C-alpha cells in the first residue's frame, strides 16, 4: 500500500494528462519528504495544457 500512495501524484498527473515527467522526477527524488510530495501533488493538480 505504501508505494502506490507514494506515487499518487504521478498517477494523478498521468490521469489528468499534465507533464508527467517533471512530476515523476520530483516525486521520485523529493517525495520522501512531505514538502516534496505536496509539491508534486500540486503540480499534478495544476492546469492542463491544451495542445
N, CA, C, O and CB atoms as a CASP TS submission, in Angstrom:
PFRMAT TS
TARGET T0000
AUTHOR 0000-0000-0000
METHOD Language model
MODEL 1
PARENT N/A
ATOM      1  N   UNK     1       0.811  -1.187   0.000  1.00  0.00           N
ATOM      2  CA  UNK     1       0.000   0.000   0.000  1.00  0.00           C
ATOM      3  C   UNK     1       0.859   1.258   0.000  1.00  0.00           C
ATOM      4  O   UNK     1       0.393   2.306  -0.447  1.00  0.00           O
ATOM      5  CB  UNK     1      -0.925  -0.006   1.189  1.00  0.00           C
ATOM      6  N   UNK     2       2.070   1.192   0.474  1.00  0.00           N
ATOM      7  CA  UNK     2       2.914   2.365   0.592  1.00  0.00           C
ATOM      8  C   UNK     2       3.390   2.917  -0.745  1.00  0.00           C
ATOM      9  O   UNK     2       3.423   4.133  -0.932  1.00  0.00           O
ATOM     10  CB  UNK     2       4.087   2.042   1.434  1.00  0.00           C
ATOM     11  N   UNK     3       3.758   2.044  -1.675  1.00  0.00           N
ATOM     12  CA  UNK     3       4.295   2.509  -2.951  1.00  0.00           C
ATOM     13  C   UNK     3       3.231   3.207  -3.795  1.00  0.00           C
ATOM     14  O   UNK     3       3.520   4.269  -4.348  1.00  0.00           O
ATOM     15  CB  UNK     3       4.885   1.341  -3.727  1.00  0.00           C
ATOM     16  N   UNK     4       2.019   2.670  -3.925  1.00  0.00           N
ATOM     17  CA  UNK     4       1.010   3.431  -4.681  1.00  0.00           C
ATOM     18  C   UNK     4       0.686   4.783  -4.057  1.00  0.00           C
ATOM     19  O   UNK     4       0.434   5.751  -4.775  1.00  0.00           O
ATOM     20  CB  UNK     4      -0.259   2.623  -4.797  1.00  0.00           C
ATOM     21  N   UNK     5       0.689   4.859  -2.748  1.00  0.00           N
ATOM     22  CA  UNK     5       0.438   6.142  -2.091  1.00  0.00           C
ATOM     23  C   UNK     5       1.596   7.098  -2.313  1.00  0.00           C
ATOM     24  O   UNK     5       1.385   8.297  -2.493  1.00  0.00           O
ATOM     25  CB  UNK     5       0.199   5.944  -0.593  1.00  0.00           C
ATOM     26  N   UNK     6       2.810   6.583  -2.301  1.00  0.00           N
ATOM     27  CA  UNK     6       3.995   7.403  -2.542  1.00  0.00           C
ATOM     28  C   UNK     6       3.954   8.019  -3.942  1.00  0.00           C
ATOM     29  O   UNK     6       4.299   9.188  -4.115  1.00  0.00           O
ATOM     30  CB  UNK     6       5.273   6.562  -2.366  1.00  0.00           C
ATOM     31  N   UNK     7       3.536   7.242  -4.936  1.00  0.00           N
ATOM     32  CA  UNK     7       3.491   7.711  -6.311  1.00  0.00           C
ATOM     33  C   UNK     7       2.118   8.230  -6.721  1.00  0.00           C
ATOM     34  O   UNK     7       1.837   8.335  -7.915  1.00  0.00           O
ATOM     35  CB  UNK     7       3.905   6.607  -7.232  1.00  0.00           C
ATOM     36  N   UNK     8       1.268   8.552  -5.775  1.00  0.00           N
ATOM     37  CA  UNK     8      -0.053   9.095  -6.071  1.00  0.00           C
ATOM     38  C   UNK     8       0.018  10.354  -6.935  1.00  0.00           C
ATOM     39  O   UNK     8      -0.772  10.470  -7.871  1.00  0.00           O
ATOM     40  CB  UNK     8      -0.786   9.400  -4.779  1.00  0.00           C
ATOM     41  N   UNK     9       0.922  11.303  -6.673  1.00  0.00           N
ATOM     42  CA  UNK     9       0.987  12.472  -7.564  1.00  0.00           C
ATOM     43  C   UNK     9       1.274  12.108  -9.019  1.00  0.00           C
ATOM     44  O   UNK     9       0.725  12.725  -9.932  1.00  0.00           O
ATOM     45  CB  UNK     9       2.049  13.425  -7.074  1.00  0.00           C
ATOM     46  N   UNK    10       2.121  11.124  -9.237  1.00  0.00           N
ATOM     47  CA  UNK    10       2.407  10.700 -10.606  1.00  0.00           C
ATOM     48  C   UNK    10       1.170  10.095 -11.256  1.00  0.00           C
ATOM     49  O   UNK    10       0.887  10.377 -12.421  1.00  0.00           O
ATOM     50  CB  UNK    10       3.559   9.691 -10.626  1.00  0.00           C
ATOM     51  N   UNK    11       0.434   9.275 -10.529  1.00  0.00           N
ATOM     52  CA  UNK    11      -0.773   8.668 -11.087  1.00  0.00           C
ATOM     53  C   UNK    11      -1.834   9.720 -11.388  1.00  0.00           C
ATOM     54  O   UNK    11      -2.547   9.618 -12.387  1.00  0.00           O
ATOM     55  CB  UNK    11      -1.333   7.622 -10.125  1.00  0.00           C
ATOM     56  N   UNK    12      -1.938  10.720 -10.536  1.00  0.00           N
ATOM     57  CA  UNK    12      -2.889  11.811 -10.777  1.00  0.00           C
ATOM     58  C   UNK    12      -2.480  12.586 -12.025  1.00  0.00           C
ATOM     59  O   UNK    12      -3.327  12.916 -12.855  1.00  0.00           O
ATOM     60  CB  UNK    12      -2.965  12.760  -9.549  1.00  0.00           C
ATOM     61  N   UNK    13      -1.194  12.878 -12.163  1.00  0.00           N
ATOM     62  CA  UNK    13      -0.704  13.606 -13.332  1.00  0.00           C
ATOM     63  C   UNK    13      -0.943  12.818 -14.608  1.00  0.00           C
ATOM     64  O   UNK    13      -1.336  13.388 -15.626  1.00  0.00           O
ATOM     65  CB  UNK    13       0.782  13.920 -13.183  1.00  0.00           C
ATOM     66  N   UNK    14      -0.712  11.523 -14.563  1.00  0.00           N
ATOM     67  CA  UNK    14      -0.929  10.694 -15.749  1.00  0.00           C
ATOM     68  C   UNK    14      -2.405  10.650 -16.118  1.00  0.00           C
ATOM     69  O   UNK    14      -2.749  10.671 -17.299  1.00  0.00           O
ATOM     70  CB  UNK    14      -0.402   9.273 -15.516  1.00  0.00           C
ATOM     71  N   UNK    15      -3.261  10.592 -15.139  1.00  0.00           N
ATOM     72  CA  UNK    15      -4.695  10.567 -15.410  1.00  0.00           C
ATOM     73  C   UNK    15      -5.229  11.882 -15.935  1.00  0.00           C
ATOM     74  O   UNK    15      -6.180  11.904 -16.715  1.00  0.00           O
ATOM     75  CB  UNK    15      -5.436  10.197 -14.173  1.00  0.00           C
ATOM     76  N   UNK    16      -4.624  12.973 -15.515  1.00  0.00           N
ATOM     77  CA  UNK    16      -5.076  14.301 -15.947  1.00  0.00           C
ATOM     78  C   UNK    16      -4.408  14.756 -17.232  1.00  0.00           C
ATOM     79  O   UNK    16      -4.880  15.699 -17.867  1.00  0.00           O
ATOM     80  CB  UNK    16      -4.814  15.317 -14.861  1.00  0.00           C
ATOM     81  N   UNK    17      -3.335  14.116 -17.626  1.00  0.00           N
ATOM     82  CA  UNK    17      -2.654  14.474 -18.859  1.00  0.00           C
ATOM     83  C   UNK    17      -1.745  15.683 -18.728  1.00  0.00           C
ATOM     84  O   UNK    17      -1.523  16.397 -19.705  1.00  0.00           O
ATOM     85  CB  UNK    17      -3.656  14.729 -19.921  1.00  0.00           C
ATOM     86  N   UNK    18      -1.220  15.920 -17.545  1.00  0.00           N
ATOM     87  CA  UNK    18      -0.267  17.022 -17.365  1.00  0.00           C
ATOM     88  C   UNK    18       1.151  16.486 -17.517  1.00  0.00           C
ATOM     89  O   UNK    18       1.331  15.298 -17.784  1.00  0.00           O
ATOM     90  CB  UNK    18      -0.451  17.704 -15.973  1.00  0.00           C
ATOM     91  N   UNK    19       2.150  17.330 -17.354  1.00  0.00           N
ATOM     92  CA  UNK    19       3.544  16.959 -17.568  1.00  0.00           C
ATOM     93  C   UNK    19       3.979  15.889 -16.565  1.00  0.00           C
ATOM     94  O   UNK    19       4.377  16.206 -15.443  1.00  0.00           O
ATOM     95  CB  UNK    19       4.450  18.196 -17.458  1.00  0.00           C
ATOM     96  N   UNK    20       3.902  14.647 -16.970  1.00  0.00           N
ATOM     97  CA  UNK    20       4.195  13.540 -16.062  1.00  0.00           C
ATOM     98  C   UNK    20       5.683  13.402 -15.777  1.00  0.00           C
ATOM     99  O   UNK    20       6.062  12.901 -14.719  1.00  0.00           O
ATOM    100  CB  UNK    20       3.666  12.247 -16.636  1.00  0.00           C
ATOM    101  N   UNK    21       6.527  13.834 -16.695  1.00  0.00           N
ATOM    102  CA  UNK    21       7.971  13.686 -16.500  1.00  0.00           C
ATOM    103  C   UNK    21       8.480  14.468 -15.306  1.00  0.00           C
ATOM    104  O   UNK    21       9.196  13.925 -14.466  1.00  0.00           O
ATOM    105  CB  UNK    21       8.708  14.126 -17.735  1.00  0.00           C
ATOM    106  N   UNK    22       8.120  15.726 -15.225  1.00  0.00           N
ATOM    107  CA  UNK    22       8.600  16.539 -14.115  1.00  0.00           C
ATOM    108  C   UNK    22       7.968  16.115 -12.800  1.00  0.00           C
ATOM    109  O   UNK    22       8.626  16.144 -11.760  1.00  0.00           O
ATOM    110  CB  UNK    22       8.316  18.006 -14.376  1.00  0.00           C
ATOM    111  N   UNK    23       6.710  15.725 -12.831  1.00  0.00           N
ATOM    112  CA  UNK    23       6.055  15.259 -11.610  1.00  0.00           C
ATOM    113  C   UNK    23       6.717  13.976 -11.119  1.00  0.00           C
ATOM    114  O   UNK    23       6.920  13.801  -9.917  1.00  0.00           O
ATOM    115  CB  UNK    23       4.546  15.030 -11.852  1.00  0.00           C
ATOM    116  N   UNK    24       7.052  13.085 -12.036  1.00  0.00           N
ATOM    117  CA  UNK    24       7.691  11.831 -11.649  1.00  0.00           C
ATOM    118  C   UNK    24       9.062  12.073 -11.027  1.00  0.00           C
ATOM    119  O   UNK    24       9.401  11.464 -10.012  1.00  0.00           O
ATOM    120  CB  UNK    24       7.822  10.909 -12.858  1.00  0.00           C
ATOM    121  N   UNK    25       9.850  12.958 -11.629  1.00  0.00           N
ATOM    122  CA  UNK    25      11.203  13.213 -11.118  1.00  0.00           C
ATOM    123  C   UNK    25      11.143  13.843  -9.728  1.00  0.00           C
ATOM    124  O   UNK    25      11.874  13.431  -8.827  1.00  0.00           O
ATOM    125  CB  UNK    25      11.984  14.131 -12.084  1.00  0.00           C
ATOM    126  N   UNK    26      10.282  14.831  -9.553  1.00  0.00           N
ATOM    127  CA  UNK    26      10.160  15.455  -8.231  1.00  0.00           C
ATOM    128  C   UNK    26       9.642  14.455  -7.221  1.00  0.00           C
ATOM    129  O   UNK    26      10.119  14.410  -6.087  1.00  0.00           O
ATOM    130  CB  UNK    26       9.233  16.678  -8.286  1.00  0.00           C
ATOM    131  N   UNK    27       8.671  13.653  -7.620  1.00  0.00           N
ATOM    132  CA  UNK    27       8.121  12.659  -6.711  1.00  0.00           C
ATOM    133  C   UNK    27       9.155  11.599  -6.353  1.00  0.00           C
ATOM    134  O   UNK    27       9.222  11.164  -5.203  1.00  0.00           O
ATOM    135  CB  UNK    27       6.894  12.004  -7.328  1.00  0.00           C
ATOM    136  N   UNK    28       9.955  11.184  -7.313  1.00  0.00           N
ATOM    137  CA  UNK    28      10.951  10.150  -7.068  1.00  0.00           C
ATOM    138  C   UNK    28      12.049  10.624  -6.121  1.00  0.00           C
ATOM    139  O   UNK    28      12.422   9.908  -5.192  1.00  0.00           O
ATOM    140  CB  UNK    28      11.561   9.699  -8.378  1.00  0.00           C
ATOM    141  N   UNK    29      12.567  11.834  -6.356  1.00  0.00           N
ATOM    142  CA  UNK    29      13.712  12.295  -5.581  1.00  0.00           C
ATOM    143  C   UNK    29      13.351  13.080  -4.324  1.00  0.00           C
ATOM    144  O   UNK    29      14.110  13.067  -3.355  1.00  0.00           O
ATOM    145  CB  UNK    29      14.574  13.135  -6.440  1.00  0.00           C
ATOM    146  N   UNK    30      12.205  13.764  -4.324  1.00  0.00           N
ATOM    147  CA  UNK    30      11.842  14.578  -3.166  1.00  0.00           C
ATOM    148  C   UNK    30      10.562  14.114  -2.489  1.00  0.00           C
ATOM    149  O   UNK    30      10.143  14.702  -1.492  1.00  0.00           O
ATOM    150  CB  UNK    30      11.694  16.012  -3.579  1.00  0.00           C
ATOM    151  N   UNK    31       9.938  13.071  -3.014  1.00  0.00           N
ATOM    152  CA  UNK    31       8.679  12.607  -2.452  1.00  0.00           C
ATOM    153  C   UNK    31       8.804  12.030  -1.054  1.00  0.00           C
ATOM    154  O   UNK    31       7.813  11.939  -0.330  1.00  0.00           O
ATOM    155  CB  UNK    31       8.086  11.588  -3.347  1.00  0.00           C
ATOM    156  N   UNK    32       9.999  11.645  -0.671  1.00  0.00           N
ATOM    157  CA  UNK    32      10.181  11.075   0.671  1.00  0.00           C
ATOM    158  C   UNK    32      10.016  12.141   1.740  1.00  0.00           C
ATOM    159  O   UNK    32       9.757  11.822   2.900  1.00  0.00           O
ATOM    160  CB  UNK    32      11.562  10.416   0.798  1.00  0.00           C
ATOM    161  N   UNK    33      10.166  13.418   1.357  1.00  0.00           N
ATOM    162  CA  UNK    33       9.852  14.498   2.296  1.00  0.00           C
ATOM    163  C   UNK    33       8.397  14.877   2.071  1.00  0.00           C
ATOM    164  O   UNK    33       7.893  14.774   0.952  1.00  0.00           O
ATOM    165  CB  UNK    33      10.811  15.744   2.106  1.00  0.00           C
ATOM    166  N   UNK    34       7.741  15.302   3.093  1.00  0.00           N
ATOM    167  CA  UNK    34       6.333  15.666   2.943  1.00  0.00           C
ATOM    168  C   UNK    34       6.183  16.864   2.010  1.00  0.00           C
ATOM    169  O   UNK    34       5.247  16.917   1.211  1.00  0.00           O
ATOM    170  CB  UNK    34       5.709  15.978   4.314  1.00  0.00           C
ATOM    171  N   UNK    35       7.097  17.821   2.107  1.00  0.00           N
ATOM    172  CA  UNK    35       7.029  19.009   1.256  1.00  0.00           C
ATOM    173  C   UNK    35       7.182  18.634  -0.219  1.00  0.00           C
ATOM    174  O   UNK    35       6.440  19.133  -1.065  1.00  0.00           O
ATOM    175  CB  UNK    35       8.115  20.020   1.662  1.00  0.00           C
ATOM    176  N   UNK    36       8.130  17.768  -0.528  1.00  0.00           N
ATOM    177  CA  UNK    36       8.325  17.335  -1.911  1.00  0.00           C
ATOM    178  C   UNK    36       7.120  16.602  -2.451  1.00  0.00           C
ATOM    179  O   UNK    36       6.760  16.765  -3.617  1.00  0.00           O
ATOM    180  CB  UNK    36       9.542  16.452  -2.016  1.00  0.00           C
ATOM    181  N   UNK    37       6.491  15.793  -1.611  1.00  0.00           N
ATOM    182  CA  UNK    37       5.294  15.060  -2.032  1.00  0.00           C
ATOM    183  C   UNK    37       4.153  16.026  -2.319  1.00  0.00           C
ATOM    184  O   UNK    37       3.427  15.858  -3.298  1.00  0.00           O
ATOM    185  CB  UNK    37       4.871  14.043  -0.954  1.00  0.00           C
ATOM    186  N   UNK    38       3.993  17.032  -1.472  1.00  0.00           N
ATOM    187  CA  UNK    38       2.921  18.017  -1.666  1.00  0.00           C
ATOM    188  C   UNK    38       3.185  18.850  -2.922  1.00  0.00           C
ATOM    189  O   UNK    38       2.250  19.159  -3.661  1.00  0.00           O
ATOM    190  CB  UNK    38       2.794  18.940  -0.425  1.00  0.00           C
ATOM    191  N   UNK    39       4.430  19.214  -3.170  1.00  0.00           N
ATOM    192  CA  UNK    39       4.765  19.963  -4.380  1.00  0.00           C
ATOM    193  C   UNK    39       4.449  19.138  -5.623  1.00  0.00           C
ATOM    194  O   UNK    39       3.883  19.664  -6.581  1.00  0.00           O
ATOM    195  CB  UNK    39       6.249  20.370  -4.371  1.00  0.00           C
ATOM    196  N   UNK    40       4.800  17.872  -5.621  1.00  0.00           N
ATOM    197  CA  UNK    40       4.499  17.006  -6.760  1.00  0.00           C
ATOM    198  C   UNK    40       2.993  16.877  -6.954  1.00  0.00           C
ATOM    199  O   UNK    40       2.515  16.883  -8.089  1.00  0.00           O
ATOM    200  CB  UNK    40       5.129  15.619  -6.565  1.00  0.00           C
ATOM    201  N   UNK    41       2.246  16.761  -5.874  1.00  0.00           N
ATOM    202  CA  UNK    41       0.792  16.662  -5.981  1.00  0.00           C
ATOM    203  C   UNK    41       0.202  17.966  -6.503  1.00  0.00           C
ATOM    204  O   UNK    41      -0.734  17.943  -7.302  1.00  0.00           O
ATOM    205  CB  UNK    41       0.173  16.306  -4.622  1.00  0.00           C
ATOM    206  N   UNK    42       0.734  19.095  -6.063  1.00  0.00           N
ATOM    207  CA  UNK    42       0.244  20.392  -6.548  1.00  0.00           C
ATOM    208  C   UNK    42       0.531  20.549  -8.037  1.00  0.00           C
ATOM    209  O   UNK    42      -0.298  21.082  -8.773  1.00  0.00           O
ATOM    210  CB  UNK    42       0.891  21.551  -5.757  1.00  0.00           C
ATOM    211  N   UNK    43       1.691  20.093  -8.483  1.00  0.00           N
ATOM    212  CA  UNK    43       1.999  20.137  -9.910  1.00  0.00           C
ATOM    213  C   UNK    43       1.049  19.238 -10.692  1.00  0.00           C
ATOM    214  O   UNK    43       0.614  19.595 -11.786  1.00  0.00           O
ATOM    215  CB  UNK    43       3.456  19.717 -10.161  1.00  0.00           C
ATOM    216  N   UNK    44       0.730  18.089 -10.142  1.00  0.00           N
ATOM    217  CA  UNK    44      -0.171  17.155 -10.809  1.00  0.00           C
ATOM    218  C   UNK    44      -1.587  17.708 -10.903  1.00  0.00           C
ATOM    219  O   UNK    44      -2.309  17.408 -11.854  1.00  0.00           O
ATOM    220  CB  UNK    44      -0.183  15.824 -10.078  1.00  0.00           C
ATOM    221  N   UNK    45      -1.986  18.508  -9.928  1.00  0.00           N
ATOM    222  CA  UNK    45      -3.331  19.067  -9.919  1.00  0.00           C
ATOM    223  C   UNK    45      -3.407  20.401 -10.652  1.00  0.00           C
ATOM    224  O   UNK    45      -4.473  21.014 -10.713  1.00  0.00           O
ATOM    225  CB  UNK    45      -3.808  19.239  -8.496  1.00  0.00           C
ATOM    226  N   UNK    46      -2.293  20.853 -11.205  1.00  0.00           N
ATOM    227  CA  UNK    46      -2.255  22.137 -11.902  1.00  0.00           C
ATOM    228  C   UNK    46      -3.080  22.123 -13.178  1.00  0.00           C
ATOM    229  O   UNK    46      -3.692  21.117 -13.539  1.00  0.00           O
ATOM    230  CB  UNK    46      -0.827  22.512 -12.225  1.00  0.00           C
ATOM    231  N   UNK    47      -3.078  23.257 -13.842  1.00  0.00           N
ATOM    232  CA  UNK    47      -3.872  23.420 -15.053  1.00  0.00           C
ATOM    233  C   UNK    47      -3.374  22.490 -16.151  1.00  0.00           C
ATOM    234  O   UNK    47      -2.174  22.259 -16.301  1.00  0.00           O
ATOM    235  CB  UNK    47      -3.831  24.876 -15.529  1.00  0.00           C
ATOM    236  N   UNK    48      -4.307  21.975 -16.899  1.00  0.00           N
ATOM    237  CA  UNK    48      -3.952  21.117 -18.037  1.00  0.00           C
ATOM    238  C   UNK    48      -3.444  21.969 -19.174  1.00  0.00           C
ATOM    239  O   UNK    48      -3.880  23.105 -19.357  1.00  0.00           O
ATOM    240  CB  UNK    48      -5.159  20.272 -18.499  1.00  0.00           C
ATOM    241  N   UNK    49      -2.526  21.420 -19.931  1.00  0.00           N
ATOM    242  CA  UNK    49      -2.015  22.118 -21.102  1.00  0.00           C
ATOM    243  C   UNK    49      -2.877  21.758 -22.309  1.00  0.00           C
ATOM    244  O   UNK    49      -3.215  20.592 -22.515  1.00  0.00           O
ATOM    245  CB  UNK    49      -0.522  21.763 -21.358  1.00  0.00           C
ATOM    246  N   UNK    50      -3.220  22.744 -23.082  1.00  0.00           N
ATOM    247  CA  UNK    50      -4.020  22.473 -24.283  1.00  0.00           C
ATOM    248  C   UNK    50      -3.076  22.357 -25.481  1.00  0.00           C
ATOM    249  O   UNK    50      -2.163  23.167 -25.634  1.00  0.00           O
ATOM    250  CB  UNK    50      -5.093  23.601 -24.521  1.00  0.00           C
ATOM    251  N   UNK    51      -3.293  21.365 -26.315  1.00  0.00           N
ATOM    252  CA  UNK    51      -2.394  21.180 -27.471  1.00  0.00           C
ATOM    253  C   UNK    51      -2.602  22.231 -28.551  1.00  0.00           C
ATOM    254  O   UNK    51      -1.923  22.205 -29.577  1.00  0.00           O
ATOM    255  CB  UNK    51      -2.596  19.800 -28.072  1.00  0.00           C
TER
END
